[in-house]
Amino acid sequence: MKKILIISSGETGKNFIDRVIQTYTSENMYYIVESKAREYDDYNSARFKFYEFDTTSAYKLANLLKMEFLQVVVAMDDEMDAKYTLKNIRSLKAKVRVVFLDRWNLVNEDPNTVLINSNELVASRLIDYLPNVPVIAQNVGIGEGEIMEVLVPFGSSFIYKHIGAIEQKEWRVVAIYRNRQLIMPTRRRMIQPNDLLVLVGDPIVLKSVYRAIKRELGQFPEPFGSNLYLYIDMDIINKKTINELVRRAVYAHKKFKHNLIIRVVNPSDIDIVEHIKNFKSDNVIIDIKFDNQNQQESFFEDMKLYNVGLLIVSKEMFSHTPSRMMLYQSHVPVLKISDKSFSSVKSAALILSDNKDLEKISATIFDISEQMGFNINMYNYLNEHQVEKEEVIEHYTNLSTIFSKNIKIIKENKNPIKILQQKEDFIHMVPFTHKLTKKSIYSMFSTDSERLYYKLDDYHQIFIPIEL
């Protein structure tokens, strides 16, 4: 049995001893010293031994420290008494581990003494009650933020999402508390408003997850980034369409009310470059690259430099397989602009697949649709497996009610792509997964509607990463 010595005075010490008595471990033997004896209820006399004497007296303390203690805990109210007690312990036992309640911001150079700063503890506990501040477990694990507690607000992008539809890379939802009851998460479990989620994962990743959970509509392109970025490679893009591409990108920039960066590489037409420069303003940055620096390297440098949250490209560039892979690796939504009018778009078209990728990007779809004034039309091809689709429909229907956003579920007996090819005023929204980086020739005979995105290449499309 491990022997623990507790030296206590004041209310904090008494409360600590009360808590120790209530613990269920039977492996520790506690020796408790107080300068003035106090009454304690319901303690096990076989596990708790109480003494009454002044621990500032090295002589009196020496008799007790003849025993071998695994650890000494000092929780005292008076600074001088606490300091002299610690000094006496060290004169008698130089190596014993001492946990010392520090109310006075003391300086410690003893590797065998752990100072617990009471001011920091209180401040840390108080900050847990502030709204929109993540609660981080400090006395569990390594205490660096790898365990986090997050309250899901009513307008969160995570509400009514199935656990299995949340891309959990380097983090996990390990518990849900709802109405003060513990609920173990399963793939089919749906998150509800005011759920308290316990998350475990990489501390840096959890910070991003926290921001995503707290995110509400009207913030896109957050959490991906802050600015819009139009990428023009004159070696790829049809020069006749560049002027319209820029004009439509500026239109999108005004809708989202974020800065627009226009990056031009391989400039080969002076007239077009001069025309692009005419769009320069306080909120539109023109960046022409004349050197021969590695384009991919330069592209990813720009992503960080400009904190890009939405990439805008032409359909020629997205059709270019190496460029499409580069866009995918950016982990940022991509707006692919076609030759059609952008201002006439009235609805966002979603095509249900037999996976939950659309549920993973629902928050971004609602956010974009809200800011751009789009209705949402969801096409359900009835000839395909329906179980997964029904869960996605349920999720979108719940969100549409909460966000007062119109959504229409359209059931079709024939491929929705053929239906959409007969329409004009829509933008196609697609989960941006790795399978979209393959050459389109490999998808010709696929029944996966996401891999057949290129069949709607003549229409505006937004490709949204499924990871946070």
C-alpha positions as CSV (number, residue, x, y, z in Angstrom):
1,M,0.0,0.0,0.0
2,K,1.4,3.4,-1.0
3,K,1.8,6.0,1.8
4,I,0.8,9.6,1.1
5,L,1.4,12.5,3.5
6,I,-1.0,15.4,3.4
7,I,-0.1,18.6,5.3
8,S,-3.1,20.9,5.5
9,S,-4.4,24.1,6.9
10,G,-7.3,26.4,5.8
11,E,-10.5,25.7,3.8
12,T,-8.7,24.6,0.6
13,G,-6.8,21.9,2.5
14,K,-10.0,20.8,4.3
15,N,-11.9,20.6,1.0
16,F,-9.0,18.6,-0.5
17,I,-9.1,16.1,2.3
18,D,-12.9,15.7,1.9
19,R,-12.4,14.9,-1.7
20,V,-9.6,12.4,-1.0
21,I,-11.9,10.7,1.5
22,Q,-14.6,10.3,-1.2
23,T,-12.2,8.7,-3.7
24,Y,-12.7,5.0,-4.2
25,T,-9.1,3.8,-4.4
26,S,-8.1,1.3,-1.8
27,E,-4.4,1.2,-2.7
28,N,-3.3,4.4,-0.8
29,M,-2.7,5.0,2.9
30,Y,-3.1,8.6,3.9
31,Y,-1.3,10.3,6.8
32,I,-2.9,13.7,7.4
33,V,-1.3,16.5,9.5
34,E,-3.1,19.6,10.6
35,S,-2.1,22.3,13.0
36,K,-5.6,22.2,14.4
37,A,-7.6,19.0,14.2
38,R,-10.9,19.1,12.3
39,E,-13.8,16.7,12.0
40,Y,-14.2,14.5,9.0
41,D,-17.2,12.2,8.3
42,D,-17.4,8.7,6.8
43,Y,-13.7,8.0,6.4
44,N,-12.1,4.6,6.5
45,S,-9.9,4.5,9.7
46,A,-7.8,1.8,8.2
47,R,-6.8,4.1,5.3
48,F,-6.6,7.5,7.1
49,K,-4.4,8.4,10.0
50,F,-4.8,12.0,11.5
51,Y,-2.2,14.0,13.4
52,E,-2.2,17.4,15.1
53,F,1.0,19.4,15.3
54,D,2.9,22.3,13.9
55,T,4.8,21.3,10.8
56,T,7.1,24.4,11.0
57,S,8.8,22.4,13.8
58,A,11.4,20.2,12.1
59,Y,11.7,18.1,15.3
60,K,8.0,17.1,15.3
61,L,7.9,16.5,11.5
62,A,11.0,14.3,11.7
63,N,9.2,11.6,13.7
64,L,6.6,11.2,11.0
65,L,9.1,11.4,8.1
66,K,10.9,8.4,9.5
67,M,8.4,6.5,7.3
68,E,8.9,6.2,3.6
69,F,6.3,8.3,1.8
70,L,5.7,8.0,-2.0
71,Q,4.5,11.6,-2.1
72,V,3.9,14.6,0.2
73,V,1.1,17.1,-0.5
74,V,1.3,20.6,1.1
75,A,-1.9,22.7,1.0
76,M,-1.6,25.5,3.5
77,D,-3.1,29.0,3.7
78,D,-0.2,30.9,5.4
79,E,2.8,31.7,3.2
80,M,5.5,31.6,5.9
81,D,4.1,28.3,7.4
82,A,4.0,26.7,4.0
83,K,7.6,27.8,3.2
84,Y,9.0,26.6,6.5
85,T,7.2,23.3,6.2
86,L,8.7,22.7,2.7
87,K,12.1,23.7,4.0
88,N,11.7,21.1,6.9
89,I,10.6,18.4,4.5
90,R,13.6,19.0,2.3
91,S,16.1,19.0,5.2
92,L,14.7,15.6,6.2
93,K,13.9,14.0,2.8
94,A,15.8,15.6,-0.1
95,K,14.3,13.4,-2.8
96,V,10.7,12.8,-1.8
97,R,8.2,14.2,-4.3
98,V,6.3,17.2,-3.0
99,V,3.2,18.6,-4.5
100,F,2.9,22.2,-3.2
101,L,-0.1,24.4,-3.4
102,D,1.3,27.8,-4.4
103,R,-0.8,30.8,-3.7
104,W,2.0,33.3,-3.9
105,N,3.7,32.8,-7.3
106,L,6.8,31.3,-5.8
107,V,9.9,30.4,-7.8
108,N,10.9,26.7,-7.8
109,E,14.3,25.3,-8.7
110,D,13.8,21.9,-7.1
111,P,13.1,19.2,-9.6
112,N,11.3,17.1,-6.9
113,T,8.8,19.8,-6.0
114,V,5.8,20.5,-8.1
115,L,4.2,23.9,-7.6
116,I,0.5,24.0,-8.3
117,N,-0.4,27.7,-8.8
118,S,-3.8,28.3,-7.4
119,N,-4.3,31.6,-9.3
120,E,-3.8,29.8,-12.6
121,L,-6.2,27.0,-11.6
122,V,-8.9,29.4,-10.7
123,A,-8.4,31.5,-13.9
124,S,-8.4,28.3,-16.0
125,R,-11.6,27.1,-14.4
126,L,-13.3,30.5,-14.9
127,I,-12.4,30.7,-18.6
128,D,-14.2,27.4,-19.1
129,Y,-17.4,29.2,-18.5
130,L,-16.8,31.9,-21.2
131,P,-18.9,31.4,-24.4
132,N,-17.1,30.4,-27.6
133,V,-13.9,29.4,-25.7
134,P,-12.9,25.7,-26.0
135,V,-12.7,23.7,-22.8
136,I,-9.4,21.8,-22.7
137,A,-8.7,18.9,-20.3
138,Q,-5.7,20.0,-18.2
139,N,-5.5,17.2,-15.7
140,V,-6.0,14.3,-18.2
141,G,-3.4,13.1,-20.7
142,I,-0.6,15.5,-21.4
143,G,-2.8,18.6,-20.9
144,E,-1.8,20.3,-24.1
145,G,-5.2,20.4,-25.7
146,E,-5.5,16.9,-27.1
147,I,-8.7,16.4,-25.2
148,M,-11.4,19.1,-25.8
149,E,-15.0,19.7,-24.8
150,V,-17.2,21.7,-27.3
151,L,-20.8,22.8,-26.9
152,V,-22.6,22.6,-30.3
153,P,-24.5,25.9,-30.7
154,F,-27.9,26.0,-32.3
155,G,-26.6,27.5,-35.6
156,S,-23.6,25.2,-35.9
157,S,-22.6,23.7,-39.2
158,F,-22.4,20.3,-37.3
159,I,-26.0,20.0,-36.1
160,Y,-28.0,17.1,-37.4
161,K,-24.9,15.6,-39.0
162,H,-24.3,11.9,-38.6
163,I,-21.1,11.0,-36.8
164,G,-20.2,8.7,-39.8
165,A,-20.5,11.6,-42.2
166,I,-17.9,13.7,-40.4
167,E,-14.4,13.4,-41.8
168,Q,-12.4,12.6,-38.7
169,K,-8.7,12.7,-39.6
170,E,-6.3,12.9,-36.7
171,W,-9.2,13.5,-34.3
172,R,-12.4,11.7,-33.0
173,V,-15.7,12.4,-31.3
174,V,-15.4,10.0,-28.3
175,A,-18.4,11.0,-26.3
176,I,-21.6,13.0,-26.5
177,Y,-23.4,14.5,-23.5
178,R,-27.1,15.3,-24.1
179,N,-29.4,16.5,-21.4
180,R,-26.8,15.5,-18.8
181,Q,-26.7,12.0,-20.1
182,L,-23.7,10.2,-21.7
183,I,-24.3,9.0,-25.2
184,M,-21.7,6.8,-26.9
185,P,-21.1,8.0,-30.5
186,T,-21.9,5.6,-33.4
187,R,-21.7,6.2,-37.1
188,R,-25.5,6.6,-37.3
189,R,-25.7,8.9,-34.3
190,M,-26.9,12.4,-35.2
191,I,-25.5,15.5,-33.5
192,Q,-28.1,17.8,-32.1
193,P,-28.1,21.5,-30.9
194,N,-26.6,21.9,-27.4
195,D,-24.9,18.6,-27.5
196,L,-21.6,18.6,-25.6
197,L,-18.9,16.8,-27.6
198,V,-15.8,15.4,-26.2
199,L,-13.1,15.4,-28.8
200,V,-9.6,13.7,-28.8
201,G,-6.9,14.3,-31.3
202,D,-4.0,16.4,-32.4
203,P,-4.2,19.8,-30.5
204,I,-3.6,21.8,-33.7
205,V,-6.3,19.9,-35.6
206,L,-8.8,20.2,-32.7
207,K,-8.4,24.0,-32.9
208,S,-9.6,23.9,-36.5
209,V,-12.4,21.5,-35.6
210,Y,-13.5,23.8,-32.8
211,R,-13.8,26.7,-35.2
212,A,-15.7,24.6,-37.6
213,I,-18.2,23.5,-35.0
214,K,-18.8,27.0,-33.8
215,R,-19.0,28.3,-37.4
216,E,-22.4,29.7,-38.5
217,L,-23.8,30.7,-41.9
218,G,-22.5,33.9,-43.5
219,Q,-18.8,33.3,-42.9
220,F,-17.7,31.5,-46.1
221,P,-14.9,31.2,-47.3
222,E,-14.0,30.6,-43.6
223,P,-12.8,28.2,-42.2
224,F,-10.9,27.4,-45.4
225,G,-9.4,30.9,-45.6
226,S,-10.2,34.6,-45.9
227,N,-9.8,35.6,-49.5
228,L,-10.8,34.7,-53.1
229,Y,-8.1,33.8,-55.6
230,L,-8.5,33.8,-59.3
231,Y,-5.8,31.8,-61.1
232,I,-5.1,32.5,-64.7
233,D,-2.6,30.5,-66.6
234,M,-2.4,32.0,-70.1
235,D,-0.8,28.8,-71.5
236,I,-4.0,26.9,-70.6
237,I,-6.9,29.3,-70.8
238,N,-8.5,30.4,-74.0
239,K,-7.5,34.0,-74.3
240,K,-10.8,35.0,-75.8
241,T,-12.6,34.1,-72.6
242,I,-10.2,35.7,-70.0
243,N,-12.0,39.0,-69.9
244,E,-15.4,37.3,-69.1
245,L,-13.7,35.0,-66.5
246,V,-12.3,38.1,-64.7
247,R,-15.6,39.9,-64.8
248,R,-17.4,36.9,-63.3
249,A,-14.8,36.4,-60.6
250,V,-15.2,40.1,-59.6
251,Y,-19.0,39.5,-59.4
252,A,-18.4,36.5,-57.0
253,H,-16.0,38.6,-55.0
254,K,-18.7,41.3,-54.5
255,K,-21.2,38.7,-53.4
256,F,-18.9,37.2,-50.8
257,K,-17.5,40.6,-49.7
258,H,-14.0,39.3,-49.4
259,N,-10.8,40.4,-51.0
260,L,-10.0,39.0,-54.5
261,I,-6.5,38.2,-55.7
262,I,-6.0,37.8,-59.4
263,R,-2.8,35.8,-60.1
264,V,-1.7,35.7,-63.8
265,V,1.1,33.3,-64.8
266,N,2.7,32.9,-68.2
267,P,1.5,36.3,-69.4
268,S,1.6,36.3,-73.2
269,D,-0.9,39.0,-74.2
270,I,0.0,42.5,-73.1
271,D,-3.5,43.9,-74.0
272,I,-5.2,41.3,-71.8
273,V,-2.8,41.9,-68.9
274,E,-3.5,45.7,-69.2
275,H,-7.3,45.0,-69.2
276,I,-7.0,42.9,-66.0
277,K,-5.0,45.7,-64.3
278,N,-8.1,47.9,-64.8
279,F,-9.9,45.9,-62.1
280,K,-7.3,46.8,-59.4
281,S,-8.9,48.4,-56.3
282,D,-8.6,48.4,-52.5
283,N,-10.2,45.0,-52.5
284,V,-8.9,43.5,-55.7
285,I,-5.1,42.7,-55.9
286,I,-3.5,42.1,-59.3
287,D,-0.4,39.9,-59.1
288,I,1.4,39.2,-62.4
289,K,4.2,36.6,-62.4
290,F,6.7,37.2,-65.2
291,D,9.5,34.9,-63.9
292,N,9.9,31.2,-64.5
293,Q,9.6,30.1,-60.9
294,N,8.1,26.6,-60.4
295,Q,4.4,27.2,-60.8
296,Q,3.2,24.6,-58.3
297,E,5.6,25.9,-55.7
298,S,4.5,29.5,-56.3
299,F,0.9,28.5,-56.2
300,F,1.2,26.9,-52.7
301,E,3.2,29.9,-51.5
302,D,0.3,32.2,-52.6
303,M,-2.2,30.0,-50.7
304,K,-0.4,30.8,-47.5
305,L,0.5,34.4,-48.3
306,Y,-3.0,35.4,-49.3
307,N,-4.8,33.1,-46.9
308,V,-7.0,31.8,-49.7
309,G,-10.4,30.4,-48.9
310,L,-11.9,30.0,-52.4
311,L,-10.1,29.3,-55.7
312,I,-11.6,30.5,-58.9
313,V,-10.5,28.9,-62.2
314,S,-11.6,28.5,-65.8
315,K,-13.1,25.2,-67.1
316,E,-10.0,24.7,-69.2
317,M,-7.8,24.8,-66.2
318,F,-9.9,22.4,-64.2
319,S,-10.0,20.0,-67.1
320,H,-6.2,20.0,-67.2
321,T,-5.3,16.9,-65.1
322,P,-2.0,18.2,-63.4
323,S,-3.7,21.5,-62.6
324,R,-6.7,19.7,-61.1
325,M,-4.4,17.6,-58.9
326,M,-2.8,20.8,-57.7
327,L,-6.2,22.3,-56.9
328,Y,-7.2,19.2,-55.0
329,Q,-4.0,19.3,-52.9
330,S,-4.8,22.9,-51.8
331,H,-7.7,21.6,-49.7
332,V,-9.7,24.7,-50.6
333,P,-13.1,25.0,-52.4
334,V,-12.8,25.6,-56.1
335,L,-15.2,27.6,-58.2
336,K,-14.9,26.5,-61.8
337,I,-16.5,29.2,-64.0
338,S,-17.9,28.2,-67.4
339,D,-18.8,30.3,-70.4
340,K,-22.4,30.8,-69.2
341,S,-23.8,33.8,-67.4
342,F,-22.9,33.7,-63.7
343,S,-25.4,36.4,-62.5
344,S,-28.4,34.4,-63.8
345,V,-27.7,31.4,-61.6
346,K,-30.7,30.8,-59.3
347,S,-30.1,27.4,-57.7
348,A,-27.5,25.0,-56.4
349,A,-27.8,21.5,-57.9
350,L,-26.8,18.5,-55.8
351,I,-26.8,15.0,-57.1
352,L,-27.1,12.3,-54.4
353,S,-24.6,9.5,-54.5
354,D,-24.5,6.2,-52.6
355,N,-22.1,7.8,-50.0
356,K,-22.3,10.5,-47.5
357,D,-19.9,13.0,-49.1
358,L,-22.7,15.5,-49.6
359,E,-23.4,15.5,-45.9
360,K,-19.8,16.2,-45.1
361,I,-19.9,19.5,-47.1
362,S,-23.5,20.5,-46.1
363,A,-22.4,23.5,-44.0
364,T,-20.4,25.0,-46.9
365,I,-23.2,24.4,-49.4
366,F,-25.7,26.2,-47.2
367,D,-23.3,29.0,-46.5
368,I,-22.5,29.6,-50.2
369,S,-26.2,29.3,-51.1
370,E,-27.2,31.8,-48.4
371,Q,-24.6,34.4,-49.5
372,M,-25.2,34.0,-53.2
373,G,-29.0,33.8,-52.9
374,F,-29.3,30.3,-54.4
375,N,-32.1,27.8,-53.7
376,I,-31.0,24.2,-53.2
377,N,-32.2,21.4,-55.5
378,M,-31.2,17.9,-54.5
379,Y,-31.6,15.2,-57.2
380,N,-32.3,11.6,-56.0
381,Y,-31.8,9.0,-58.7
382,L,-34.3,6.3,-57.5
383,N,-32.6,3.4,-59.4
384,E,-29.7,3.5,-57.0
385,H,-29.3,2.3,-53.4
386,Q,-31.4,4.5,-51.1
387,V,-30.4,3.8,-47.5
388,E,-27.4,6.2,-47.3
389,K,-29.3,8.7,-49.4
390,E,-32.2,8.9,-47.0
391,E,-29.8,9.8,-44.2
392,V,-28.3,12.6,-46.3
393,I,-31.8,13.9,-47.2
394,E,-32.8,13.9,-43.6
395,H,-29.7,15.9,-42.7
396,Y,-30.3,18.5,-45.4
397,T,-34.0,18.8,-44.6
398,N,-33.3,19.4,-40.9
399,L,-30.7,22.1,-41.8
400,S,-33.1,23.8,-44.3
401,T,-35.6,24.2,-41.4
402,I,-33.1,25.6,-39.0
403,F,-31.5,28.0,-41.5
404,S,-34.9,28.9,-43.2
405,K,-33.3,27.9,-46.5
406,N,-35.5,26.5,-49.2
407,I,-34.5,23.0,-50.4
408,K,-36.3,20.9,-53.0
409,I,-35.8,17.1,-53.1
410,I,-36.3,16.0,-56.7
411,K,-36.9,12.2,-57.3
412,E,-35.8,11.0,-60.7
413,N,-36.1,7.7,-62.5
414,K,-33.4,8.6,-65.0
415,N,-29.9,10.0,-64.5
416,P,-30.1,13.5,-63.1
417,I,-27.1,14.6,-65.2
418,K,-29.2,14.2,-68.3
419,I,-32.0,16.3,-66.6
420,L,-29.5,19.0,-65.7
421,Q,-28.1,19.2,-69.2
422,Q,-31.4,20.5,-70.3
423,K,-31.4,23.4,-67.7
424,E,-29.5,26.7,-67.6
425,D,-29.8,28.6,-64.3
426,F,-27.9,26.4,-61.8
427,I,-24.5,25.8,-60.4
428,H,-23.4,22.2,-59.7
429,M,-21.9,21.6,-56.2
430,V,-19.7,18.6,-55.9
431,P,-17.6,17.0,-53.1
432,F,-13.9,17.4,-54.0
433,T,-12.5,13.9,-53.4
434,H,-9.3,12.3,-54.7
435,K,-11.3,10.3,-57.3
436,L,-12.0,13.5,-59.2
437,T,-8.3,13.9,-59.9
438,K,-8.3,11.0,-62.3
439,K,-8.5,11.5,-66.0
440,S,-12.1,11.6,-67.2
441,I,-11.5,8.8,-69.6
442,Y,-11.3,6.5,-66.6
443,S,-14.8,7.5,-65.5
444,M,-16.6,7.1,-68.8
445,F,-18.3,3.9,-67.7
446,S,-18.8,4.7,-64.0
447,T,-22.2,5.0,-62.4
448,D,-20.8,7.3,-59.7
449,S,-22.4,10.7,-60.3
450,E,-19.4,12.5,-58.6
451,R,-16.9,10.9,-61.0
452,L,-19.2,12.0,-63.9
453,Y,-18.9,15.7,-62.9
454,Y,-17.2,16.5,-66.3
455,K,-20.5,15.8,-68.1
456,L,-21.6,19.1,-66.7
457,D,-18.4,20.9,-67.7
458,D,-20.3,23.6,-69.6
459,Y,-21.9,24.7,-66.3
460,H,-20.5,26.5,-63.3
461,Q,-19.4,24.1,-60.7
462,I,-18.1,24.4,-57.1
463,F,-15.8,21.6,-55.8
464,I,-15.7,21.4,-52.0
465,P,-13.1,19.4,-50.0
466,I,-14.7,16.9,-47.6
467,E,-11.9,17.5,-45.0
468,L,-11.9,20.4,-42.6
